[in-house]
Amino acid sequence: MTKHTGFSLSLLLLLWTCLRFAEGLLPGDTSSSKNGQTRRDLLVWPIGIGGAVVYGKMVSNAVQKISRGELVYPEAHEQRVSSTIASAMVNSIPSSSKMNRPLRVLEVGIGKECRVIRRKLYQRAYEDISAMGKVSELALVGVDIKSPPQATLDACQDVLKKFDTKYKISTDFKFVQGSISNPLDFADGFFDCIVCTLTLCSVDDQVAALTEIRRLLRPDGGCLGYTEHTAVLPNEPYRFLELQQQLLDPLQQAVAGNCHLHRYTDSTIAGVFGSDRSQTIKNERFLVEGMWPVSCQSCGVIQRIQPSF
């Protein structure tokens, strides 16, 4: 993104914020002055313009990172991603004997940069699985609407080959183009583990996407591991951040690939999996200041349980 584009975004947000204020977000005296302006206008427009300039610059900076495919995110985020993936994969391994087939893992929304693999955020999972001694093969599938460049997929293969050598696990990695909001070409319960990172914010229909994820998970112990940004909850003290989420949500969707700032993603996950027998293995809400405006985040692991009759 160029500086010119960033400046355009600032102007866009300036105009949009002023219009929102003018529509009545702030109370004021509506009596008209001689030149047609109201006393309310004299208060609203300076506040709207000043706030828009600040927010426009912040959003522009954040969007620049998204657009150029930043690989390195703050440690507070990456640690959660790494530990969540490890917990989901380990808990998806049957507790009985050694697996006689590959452990099947699906990464939803792998992205054009394949960031999670290339940042080696699967390494902890490989280490923990190797220590268990039950898995010698792993089948990792990445799915996204658009295919990453071949050079990026090759870079993923290089990272995974190093894991294989170090942890004595043979990995078969492939990419499949598709949308998780629609049925994928895999049988019910095909995957032992499904992981997603900063993906459910941008799907068109979260319930449809999560319903498909649930369908694809093995019913007797399959695990979903997620790290997503989410709306501030009513009982949380981050009221100003919530206001920012609500005001900036339309702009964020426009400039960041349909990314929604104000979705109660973890609540939706609980609702979809609540219709099935499942247990929550991990659940945490946290803030990552260095990732504004997607700083309010949630991570967790939820496991399907086969009904007993």
Steps between C-alpha positions, in 0.01 A plus 500: 500500500632845410497813714245642256266205569547544874413868471190413297389264775549777754278731296240229456484438872493875568194549282328188631556592866373853448185369338440259787536780752271724295235227497458536873760299686566807719222700665493873446296816449344487154399868484633668187740793487489775236724312261292184527731313735370365830682524830517122487690521168759727659574225754455192285710583197827589676475186714413288198783642288762469774397146587484397136855618430635299794298189421572529129874494561474204741280298267723586205807369684319183604369436149849544357615206713208286385550591133869420487452170682681558827643168616609605848226582750544590869624225729180511706311389190749250361543317832124445515490374143785257562365364829144474364608302194709268717214442746249434221726256315611310811146464635374377162725191517305193617607393847512129418773350286743648249330644191527280192421789265608865469362755744279718278515875560319777312608864523207721403591833342865418450547835322709610205810518722439168685612696804435241770718238334774739392521654848553144630195522727444124451836417656369460854234260372761290321712492814211391724373241252845356452538457877175299512635242254159424351519686169757442228309658209313828468275616214468879506252669265473878460183652355431854386299685238814599310807287440832619644786550253697185420811652659308536826378141488858388434614699804239315708633167378850603605385587853305176538789288370718641776234407755483149352875453534515636854192328641495179293158569350417469130277788382289508185401865439264622232286803422132484400321802358153555642280680751428352841154660480416241232532119515854384432576178316577294810290238675323563830743476790803476273731726703633429847583866558402833343677827578422857399674829574347842428269342244146490636493880507479513122276210397163605361303272732662393828231247587529333158881491528493354851233248403727378221795486742292290740399268215861446401620422854524141621203457737684291759763744617573732207616846611459855373775742602441869430662839563270776378431866568158572640262768620539637851250332730244710693657404835854593396649840594629591152215736416705739285636209296144378449400844372792490256395154381147618431599825327779353287335170408368609156836648400689193621277274290563719194878519523594169669331227299161488675661496846233575762610675819186438704415130485447289813698218344571290809132515597403384150747210522349396833150524355573285193686234693250522784246328277736203500661315789830677558735612773709813534865417562632856486342844491669838548423861415785752486621830353791549260571872495732479201223366274248786514225504381477118537652503849212333687561129440388159612659158472372157588478130433168323477467122459219294352384205708327195359157458663467184710176301488 
